[in-house]
Amino acid sequence: MSVEEEKTTTSEKSINGDVVLHQLEKGQDSQVDYSELERKTIRQIDLRMLPLLGILYAIALVDRTNLSFARTAGMEEDLQIAVGDRYSIVSLVFFIPYTLFELPSNLLLRRFGVRLCLTCYIAGWAVVLLGMTFVKNYQQLAVCRTLLGVFEAGFFPAMTFVISTWYKRHEVQARLVFFYMTSVTIGSCSPILCYCMTLLGGKAGLKGWQWIFLIQALVTFVLVVLTWFLVVDFPDKNTFLTPEQTQLVLDRLEKDRGDSLPDELTKAKVFHHLGDWIIWAHAADGIGIASSLEFWSSTFDPSSSLAAKPLKPPAIVSVADIICDSRFLLMAEQSRRDVKSSLVSAQLPATAASYFSTIILKSMGWSTSAALLLTTPPYFAAALVSIIIGYLSDRTKQRASFLAFQTTLTIIGLLVVGYASGNGVRYFGIFVLTIGSSGCVPAVLAYSANNVVSHSKRSVSTGVVIAFGGIGGIMGTTVFRQEDFPRYINGIWTSVGAQLLMLIVLAVTTWTYWRRNKLAREGKLPTLEGQPGFYYTL
């Protein structure tokens, strides 16, 4: 289709199973009205979709970190999970199904619909949380954690996939940043919320750790209802826009990349998409992000001092006696490790840097409550900078240069935190590390989503990239050894190495995109991604 022909687009749309042929002609007289309708429609989509998805994922983040809170609230003694490697087993069984089911669950999303899938996922983990309230031993707890990994596996990939199908390629990063950082900000309140839940210990015959699971289960059941009635489906299946608005959205997507309507998902297509090495290159970027996010969460585990004997996994070090003996602080600090491990597996938010900032602030003489409150500024700084970068990246239609900048910030932050001598400087390093690593997550997802065409390839790409983030999170927990305390130089340089690998992969993929664009413009390549007029975003 030529550029002139694109001014009058003819597209098919599917609404309630009917295929309608629509022709949208934008003449000079109607241009103002069309632009106003477009602004109104996009604003309506933003308000309907992004805040709700951000809240849902924030609650998912809180739900998956409850193990650490419950441990410090008495579950450790009641279930004897500190014996040997029991806590490690209970923690890690979550990741096996979580990583394995991310891609398969994404492939089912178009078939069963976003609303049904997300509702089932949330209902599933609500039931699991309810079951965790009444477990009697660590084996039952391990089974529940495994099931939790099954139900949560498809959640973050699904939301990322859906967001990318609603917007033009150069509108998506700002939306992913808003969704992602909303989750980070809300999730940062979880230590205070869970601590308050433990104060109910003794009521109704339940202990503090049981109240954590029970209250979160009840809240999650409420979200099941909200999800069923409010979550937005794919553009061609939506029910909240008018037919005219729906057609506008589909026409915008068709003109932008030619995949407004879903293609048929077949086994042959899935394996064909998996054969594209660039998908795996973006997945390698996910590992780099995960390792940086995992950094400080892997180096400290204050609650491990409560164990009957030291825990054995290489990521865990007991420093609670050095820091403070407040149960509140133990809860907050232990939660950082589980937040990071879970979050990098699903790409949901909270930074390892904020974990270490509490330790720095305590060593500077701040009280426990003040130190906990002062851990939040890095989150807000990361949110602000990420939103600005997301806006600029969309506005300039550039991805790689901004992603390289954020990766460089991550490297600088790692080195400052690892090598600086003053606590104030190290705390500044936490800001730099947080801003860089948190912003990379939506940036990688946007870069990957911008350069694929078709719903089938988008579902495969999103699932693979996020699954590899989980692998990177697990790798991150193995490189910080107890014998390297307190600086963990080996772990620092492993994380720096992962960021350097990310920069190399980024350079290779960007050069490949640039080269293919050049050949296509010279007529030496027929089409890119099978779509006439499509060019890769650099």
CORMO-V374915 format. One line per field, one symbol per residue. ss: DSSP state (2 for helix, 1 for strand, 0 for the rest). psi: psi as a letter, one per 30 degrees, with the letter a starting at -180 (. if undefined). burial: b if it has 24 or more other ideal C-beta (glycine too) atoms within 12 Angstrom, else e. A space follows every 10 residues. Layout:
ss->???
psi->???
burial->???
This chain:
ss->0022220111 1111100111 1111100000 2222222222 2222222222 2222222222 2222022222 2222222220 0000022222 2222222222 2222222022 2202222222 2222222222 2220000222 2222222222 2222222222 2222220022 2222222222 2222222002 2222222200 0022200222 2222222222 2222222222 0000222000 0022222222 2222222000 0000002222 2222002222 2222222222 2222022200 0222220000 0000000002 2220002222 2222222222 2222220000 0222222222 2220000222 2220002222 2222222222 2222220002 2222222222 2222222220 0022222222 2222222222 2222222222 0000222222 2222222222 2222220000 0222000022 2222222222 2222222222 2222222222 2000000100 10000000
psi->kleefffjkk lkljkhfkkk kkjjkjleeg eeeeeeeeee eeeeeeeeee eeeeeeeeee eeefgfeeee efgfeeeefh ffkbgeeeee effefeeeee geeeeeffee efkeeeeeee eeeefeeeee efegkflfee eeeeeeeeee efefeeeeee eeeffflleg feeeeeeeee feeeeefffe eeeeeeeffg kfkggkleee eeeeeeeeee eefeeeeeff kkalefglgf lleeeeeeee eeeeeegghe kklkjleeee eeeffjfeef eeeeeeeeee eeefdffffk iefffflelk lfkffkkjge fedlgkeeee eeeefeeeee eeefeghllk kfefefeeee eeffglleee eeefffeeee eeeeeeeeee eeeeefhkee eeeeeeeeee eeeeeeeefk ekeeeeeeee eeeeeeeeff efeeeeeeef glkkeeeeee eeeeeeefee eeeeeffffj leffkffhee eefeeeeeee eeeeeeeeee eeeeeeeeee ffgfkelkgg jkgkkkk.
burial->eeeeeeeebe bebbbeeeee ebebeeeeee eeebeebbee bbeebbeebb bbbbbbbbbb bbbbbbbbbb bbbbbbeebe bbeeebbbbb bbbbbbbbbe bbbbbbbbbb eebbbebbbb bbbbbbbbbb bbbebeebee bbebbbbbbb bbbbbbbbbb bbbbbbbbbb bbbbbbbbbb bbbbbbbbbb bbbbbebbee beeeebbbbb bbbbbbbebb bebbeebeeb bbbbbbbbeb beeebbbbbb bbbbbbbbbb bbbebeeebb eebbebebbb bbbbbbbbbb bbbbbbbbbb bbbbbbbeee bebbbbbbbb eebbebbbbb bbbbbbbbbb bbbbbbbbbb bbbbbbbbbb bbeeeeebee bbbbbbbbbb bbbbbbbbbb bbbbeebbbb ebbbbbbbbb bbbbbbbbee eebeebbbbb bbbbbbbbbb bbbbbbbbbb bbbbbbbbbb bbbbbbbbbb bbbbbbbebb ebeeebebee bbebbbebbe bbbebbeebb ebbeebbeee eeeeeeebbe bebbbbbb
